């Protein structure tokens, strides 16, 4: 039995989120938007990530919001491709030691982003495995 706790919470700034903790550190991952890891901290201590990044940028008919934390990008960085808004809800499932979060395929970029986020049981270490899946009818050269 894993000592990693996963629960859905309501965050006052980010809406529905997931909280992962092992009693040493805690993580908060957005699921109303994103996915983004918006908090990493030792229990009861200050967040190691930036929480205040009130910058927005128009991308097509949507608005890309810089919310701080950790976000999966694809490179090479090119505007507007890499600035596809992550404003929609994400799917999530519990995995051994953490969670897997997946966003819908980006509409005109046709790339699907997923992160597997695991917390070590008796340590402050976190492992994030990034997945980019090309759903285009043609090859795309990119990296996480």
N, C-alpha and C positions, 0 to 999 in steps of 0.2 A: 504494500500500500504506500503510495507516494504521499509525502508531507506537503506537497504543493497544493494550495487552495486556489480555486478558480471560481469567481462569482461575478454575476452581472450587477453593475451599480449604475446609479444615475449621478452623473457628474454635473455640477452647477454650470460649467462652461461648455463642455463637450457633449452633453446628453448621455445617451446610453453608452456605457463602456464596460470593459472587462477589467477586473482587478486580479492580479496574480500575486501570491505571496508565499514565502517559505518561512516566515517568521523572522527573517534577517533583512530582506529587502522586499519592496513591493513595486509592481509595474502597473501602469494603467494604459490600456489599449482602446482606442476609439472604435466603436462599431456602428454608431449612427452615421458617421462619415469616416473616410479613410480607406484603409487602416493606417493608423499612426500609433506609435508608442509615445505617449505624451508625458509619462512619468516613470522615472527610475530613481528610487531613493532607499536609503536605509530606513527601517521602521522609525517613524517619528521625526525624521530629519528632512532637510531641504531637498527639493527636486533637483536632480543633476542636469535636467534638460531645461531649455528655454520655454517658459510658459506664456510669455507676452510677445507676440509677433503679429500685431494687427495690420498686416499688409495684404492687400488684395490686388489682383491683376486680371483684367478682362481677357478671356480666352474664348473666342467665338461668341456665342450667346450666353456663356456661363461666366462665373467668376472663380478664379483660383485663389484660395486662401492659404496664406502661410500661417500655420497654427503653432509652430514650434514642434519640439519632439523629434522623433525619427520617422522618416517617410522613405519608402522604396521608390527610387527613380530609375529610369533607364537612360543610358548614355550612348552616344555622345549627346550632351545637352544641347538642344536646339529649340528655340521658341518658334511655334507654340507647342510642338510635339511633347516635350518633356514636362510641360506645365498643364497637362490634362487635369481638370478639376477632379478631386476625390471627395466630392460633396455627398455622394450617395451612401446608403448603408452597405455594410459588408456581411458576408456569411462567415460564421465561425464554428469550429468544432473543437472539442477537447481532445488533446493528444497526450501521450505519456510525458508528464512533466510540464505541460503547458497548453498552448492553443495553436490552431492553424486559422489564419484569417485570410479571406479572399475577397477581392473586389470584382465587380462585374467587368467584362471586357471593355476597355476604353473604346467609346463609340467610333471615332474616326481613325484612331491609331491602331486598333485591333490587337492590343497587347493586354494580357491578363496578368495581374500582379497578385502574388500570394506571399505570406510570411509564416514561417513556423517559428514560434517563440517559446523557448523552453528555459526554465529556471532550474538551476542545480539545487538539490535538496538541502545541503548543509554549507552553502557558500553564497557569496554575493554575485556569482557568475551567471550571466545570461547568454544564451546562444540564439541567434536569429539567422535562419536559413531563408534566403530570398529566392523566389521562383518568378521568372518572366516567361510567359507562354505566348508565342506568336500565333494568332488566330487568323492572320491574313492568308490570302491565296498565293502569296509570293514570299520569298525569304526576306528577312529583315536582319541586318547586322546590328547588334546592340549588346550592351553589358549592364549589369546591375550597378 
